[in-house]
Amino acid sequence: MLKKYKAIFFDWDGTAVLSRKAPAKAAVAAMRPLLQKGVKLAIISGTAIENIAGGKLESFFTKEELGNLYLGLGRGAYNYTFRDGKPYIFKNMIPPKQELLTIHRICFDIHQELKEKYDFETDIVFSRPNYCKIDLMVENQRGENLFMQEDELGSLKTTLKEHGIAEGLQGLMELAKNTGEKYGMEVLPTCDAKYLEVGTTSKSHNVDSILEVICESSHILPEDCAYWGDEYVGIEEGIFGSDSFMRTEKSRQGDFFDVSEVAGERPEGVKQVGGGVERFLQFLHEQE
């Protein structure tokens, strides 16, 4: 029997809903009783607010319920509370235009080096407000399921090896960091097999920003919090999925759970429970 938590942080795609376009009805139904009780819920996702319940999340809840809901989105970019029933950004970490353009240059340099040295094809998504996504598997389309799939990691490792990238994903992460240093910028690369994401912030910044507000305003302790996701699994030794960034110096006293069925190592302190979306929603109902 899991203990009762005063605050629950969770990923959206693959944890609370199967895909961005999947109905959010079940997730909303599981969230509502907890919000009514005063439990703080924080959605931590790399996506934008428009992709959370079709951009209409606030329409499912009362103003009182929304008072206990937080959003940490865009790899640290935006942190929301709700005021008068509307989302309100209480802290953003959008880089200045010139800094963002430098991130673009870094990613283009990575793209060029992979093409020139290894004849490895990539595409780049430049339209994010604070980072770029380098598509490492341009032939592989995820469709509506945007989280890491069971077979992607093996496929990527095979492809990297075929192109002579002997250092694998670790080499790609080092390439990103070294390219950033060339421009005088410390970047924080993450990888979920399909995408190498390069920016200066991560989910860690979302968690720390919201945790600070929750702890100060509601006298909640870090150990009163739970963190649920589906992308904790190790991609390679020492490299873990994007949800691992929810585990920070400030949050590490909380409890961490992974609903993914993908086999592999998890960061220290993360419990793999499996069960996907259904298991997470079951947990929320058990917290009522």
C-alpha positions as CSV (number, residue, x, y, z in Angstrom):
1,M,0.0,0.0,0.0
2,L,1.6,3.3,-1.1
3,K,1.5,6.1,1.4
4,K,-0.6,9.2,0.8
5,Y,1.2,12.0,-0.9
6,K,0.6,15.7,-0.5
7,A,2.0,16.5,-3.9
8,I,2.3,14.4,-7.1
9,F,4.5,15.4,-10.1
10,F,3.9,13.4,-13.3
11,D,4.7,13.3,-17.0
12,W,1.8,13.6,-19.4
13,D,2.4,11.7,-22.7
14,G,2.8,8.0,-21.9
15,T,2.1,8.4,-18.2
16,A,-1.3,10.2,-17.8
17,V,-2.5,9.7,-21.4
18,L,-1.5,7.3,-24.1
19,S,-0.9,10.1,-26.6
20,R,-1.5,13.9,-27.0
21,K,-4.6,13.4,-29.0
22,A,-6.0,10.7,-26.8
23,P,-9.1,11.7,-24.7
24,A,-8.0,13.2,-21.3
25,K,-11.3,12.1,-19.7
26,A,-9.8,9.3,-17.6
27,A,-6.9,11.4,-16.4
28,V,-9.2,14.3,-15.5
29,A,-11.5,11.9,-13.6
30,A,-8.5,10.6,-11.6
31,M,-7.1,14.1,-10.9
32,R,-10.3,15.8,-9.8
33,P,-10.8,14.1,-6.4
34,L,-7.2,14.8,-5.4
35,L,-7.4,18.5,-6.4
36,Q,-10.6,18.8,-4.4
37,K,-8.8,17.3,-1.3
38,G,-6.0,19.9,-1.7
39,V,-3.4,17.5,-3.1
40,K,-1.0,19.4,-5.3
41,L,-0.7,18.0,-8.8
42,A,2.0,19.1,-11.2
43,I,2.2,18.0,-14.8
44,I,5.9,18.0,-15.9
45,S,6.2,17.6,-19.7
46,G,8.5,18.6,-22.5
47,T,5.5,19.7,-24.6
48,A,3.6,23.0,-24.8
49,I,0.4,23.9,-23.0
50,E,-1.5,23.5,-26.3
51,N,-0.8,19.8,-26.2
52,I,-2.1,19.2,-22.7
53,A,-5.8,18.1,-23.1
54,G,-6.0,20.0,-26.3
55,G,-5.0,23.2,-24.7
56,K,-8.2,23.3,-22.6
57,L,-7.1,21.6,-19.4
58,E,-8.6,24.4,-17.3
59,S,-12.1,23.8,-18.7
60,F,-12.3,20.5,-16.9
61,F,-11.9,21.9,-13.4
62,T,-13.3,24.5,-11.1
63,K,-11.3,27.6,-10.0
64,E,-10.9,26.0,-6.6
65,E,-9.6,22.8,-8.1
66,L,-7.2,24.7,-10.4
67,G,-5.7,26.3,-7.3
68,N,-4.0,23.0,-6.6
69,L,-2.8,22.4,-10.2
70,Y,0.6,23.3,-11.6
71,L,2.2,22.9,-15.0
72,G,5.9,22.7,-15.8
73,L,6.3,22.6,-19.5
74,G,8.8,22.9,-22.4
75,R,12.0,21.5,-20.7
76,G,12.0,24.2,-18.1
77,A,10.6,26.9,-20.3
78,Y,7.3,27.6,-18.6
79,N,5.9,27.1,-15.1
80,Y,2.2,27.7,-14.6
81,T,-0.2,28.2,-11.8
82,F,-3.9,29.2,-12.4
83,R,-5.4,32.5,-11.6
84,D,-9.1,33.1,-12.0
85,G,-9.4,29.8,-13.8
86,K,-6.8,30.7,-16.4
87,P,-3.2,29.5,-16.7
88,Y,-0.6,32.0,-15.4
89,I,3.1,31.8,-16.0
90,F,4.8,32.5,-12.6
91,K,8.2,31.7,-14.0
92,N,9.7,31.3,-17.5
93,M,13.1,30.4,-18.6
94,I,13.0,31.4,-22.2
95,P,16.5,32.4,-23.4
96,P,17.1,35.8,-25.1
97,K,16.8,35.6,-28.9
98,Q,20.6,35.6,-29.4
99,E,21.1,32.8,-27.0
100,L,18.4,30.8,-28.7
101,L,20.0,31.4,-32.1
102,T,23.3,30.1,-30.6
103,I,21.5,26.9,-29.6
104,H,20.3,26.7,-33.2
105,R,23.9,27.0,-34.5
106,I,25.1,24.4,-32.1
107,C,22.5,21.9,-33.3
108,F,23.2,22.7,-37.0
109,D,26.9,22.1,-36.3
110,I,26.0,18.7,-34.7
111,H,23.9,17.9,-37.8
112,Q,26.7,18.9,-40.2
113,E,29.4,16.9,-38.3
114,L,27.2,13.8,-38.2
115,K,26.7,14.1,-42.0
116,E,30.3,15.0,-42.9
117,K,32.1,12.5,-40.7
118,Y,29.6,9.6,-40.6
119,D,27.1,10.2,-43.4
120,F,24.5,10.0,-40.7
121,E,21.2,11.7,-41.6
122,T,19.4,13.9,-39.1
123,D,16.5,16.5,-39.1
124,I,16.2,19.4,-36.8
125,V,13.1,20.9,-35.2
126,F,14.0,24.5,-34.6
127,S,10.6,25.8,-33.4
128,R,10.9,25.1,-29.7
129,P,11.2,28.2,-27.5
130,N,14.3,27.1,-25.6
131,Y,15.9,24.1,-27.3
132,C,16.1,22.1,-30.5
133,K,15.2,18.5,-31.3
134,I,17.6,16.6,-33.5
135,D,15.8,13.7,-35.1
136,L,18.2,10.7,-35.0
137,M,15.7,8.3,-36.6
138,V,14.3,10.2,-39.6
139,E,12.7,7.2,-41.1
140,N,10.9,6.2,-37.9
141,Q,7.6,8.0,-37.3
142,R,6.0,7.6,-33.9
143,G,2.6,8.7,-35.0
144,E,0.5,9.7,-32.1
145,N,2.6,7.8,-29.5
146,L,5.4,10.3,-28.9
147,F,7.1,8.6,-26.1
148,M,10.0,6.1,-26.5
149,Q,8.9,2.8,-28.0
150,E,10.2,-0.7,-27.0
151,D,12.3,-1.3,-30.2
152,E,13.7,2.2,-30.8
153,L,16.8,2.0,-28.6
154,G,18.1,-1.2,-30.2
155,S,17.4,0.2,-33.7
156,L,19.3,3.4,-32.9
157,K,22.3,1.6,-31.4
158,T,22.5,-0.6,-34.5
159,T,22.3,2.4,-36.9
160,L,25.0,4.3,-35.0
161,K,27.3,1.3,-35.1
162,E,26.6,0.8,-38.9
163,H,27.7,4.4,-39.5
164,G,30.9,4.1,-37.5
165,I,29.8,6.1,-34.4
166,A,31.5,3.7,-32.0
167,E,30.9,5.8,-28.9
168,G,27.1,5.4,-29.4
169,L,24.7,7.7,-27.6
170,Q,27.5,8.7,-25.1
171,G,29.4,10.0,-28.1
172,L,26.4,12.1,-29.3
173,M,25.9,13.6,-25.8
174,E,29.6,14.5,-25.7
175,L,29.4,16.0,-29.2
176,A,26.5,18.2,-28.0
177,K,28.4,19.3,-24.9
178,N,31.6,20.0,-26.8
179,T,29.9,21.9,-29.5
180,G,28.2,24.0,-26.9
181,E,31.5,24.8,-25.3
182,K,32.8,26.0,-28.7
183,Y,30.2,28.7,-28.5
184,G,30.8,29.4,-24.8
185,M,27.5,27.7,-23.8
186,E,26.8,24.9,-21.3
187,V,24.1,22.8,-22.9
188,L,22.1,20.0,-21.2
189,P,21.4,17.3,-23.9
190,T,18.9,14.6,-23.3
191,C,18.0,11.7,-25.5
192,D,14.9,9.4,-25.8
193,A,16.4,7.3,-28.7
194,K,14.6,9.1,-31.5
195,Y,15.5,12.7,-30.5
196,L,18.6,14.3,-29.2
197,E,17.3,17.4,-27.5
198,V,19.7,20.3,-26.9
199,G,19.1,23.3,-24.7
200,T,20.1,25.0,-21.5
201,T,17.2,23.9,-19.3
202,S,15.5,20.6,-18.5
203,K,12.6,19.1,-16.5
204,S,14.8,19.6,-13.5
205,H,14.2,23.4,-13.7
206,N,10.4,22.8,-13.9
207,V,10.4,20.5,-10.8
208,D,12.6,22.8,-8.7
209,S,10.6,25.9,-9.6
210,I,7.2,24.3,-8.7
211,L,8.5,22.4,-5.7
212,E,9.9,25.6,-4.2
213,V,6.4,27.3,-4.6
214,I,4.6,24.3,-3.2
215,C,6.9,23.9,-0.2
216,E,6.8,27.6,0.7
217,S,3.1,28.2,0.2
218,S,1.7,24.9,1.6
219,H,4.4,23.8,4.1
220,I,4.8,20.6,2.1
221,L,8.1,18.7,2.6
222,P,10.1,17.2,-0.3
223,E,9.5,13.7,1.2
224,D,5.7,14.3,0.9
225,C,6.0,14.2,-2.9
226,A,5.8,11.5,-5.6
227,Y,7.1,11.6,-9.1
228,W,5.7,9.4,-11.9
229,G,6.9,9.0,-15.5
230,D,7.5,6.6,-18.3
231,E,11.0,7.7,-19.5
232,Y,13.4,7.0,-16.7
233,V,15.1,4.0,-18.3
234,G,18.8,4.0,-19.1
235,I,19.6,4.7,-22.7
236,E,23.3,3.8,-22.1
237,E,25.4,3.6,-19.0
238,G,25.0,6.8,-17.1
239,I,22.5,8.2,-19.6
240,F,18.8,8.1,-18.5
241,G,15.6,9.2,-20.0
242,S,14.0,12.7,-19.7
243,D,11.9,11.8,-16.6
244,S,15.1,11.2,-14.7
245,F,15.6,14.9,-14.7
246,M,12.7,15.2,-12.2
247,R,15.1,13.8,-9.7
248,T,17.1,16.8,-8.4
249,E,18.9,17.8,-5.3
250,K,15.7,19.4,-4.1
251,S,13.3,16.6,-5.0
252,R,15.4,13.5,-4.3
253,Q,13.8,12.9,-0.9
254,G,10.5,12.1,-2.7
255,D,9.5,8.8,-4.2
256,F,10.0,8.0,-7.9
257,F,8.0,5.6,-10.0
258,D,8.3,4.4,-13.6
259,V,5.3,2.9,-15.5
260,S,7.3,1.9,-18.5
261,E,7.6,-1.8,-19.4
262,V,10.9,-1.2,-21.3
263,A,13.7,-3.3,-19.8
264,G,16.8,-1.6,-18.6
265,E,18.5,0.2,-15.7
266,R,16.8,3.0,-13.9
267,P,18.4,5.8,-11.9
268,E,19.0,5.1,-8.2
269,G,15.8,5.5,-6.2
270,V,13.4,4.9,-9.1
271,K,11.0,2.0,-8.7
272,Q,9.8,0.4,-11.9
273,V,6.1,-0.5,-11.4
274,G,5.1,-0.9,-15.1
275,G,1.5,-0.9,-16.2
276,G,1.7,2.2,-18.3
277,V,-1.1,4.8,-18.2
278,E,-3.5,2.4,-16.5
279,R,-1.2,1.9,-13.6
280,F,-0.6,5.6,-13.0
281,L,-4.4,6.4,-13.1
282,Q,-4.9,3.5,-10.7
283,F,-2.4,5.1,-8.3
284,L,-4.2,8.4,-8.5
285,H,-7.5,6.7,-7.5
286,E,-5.8,4.9,-4.7
287,Q,-4.7,8.3,-3.3
288,E,-8.3,9.5,-3.0
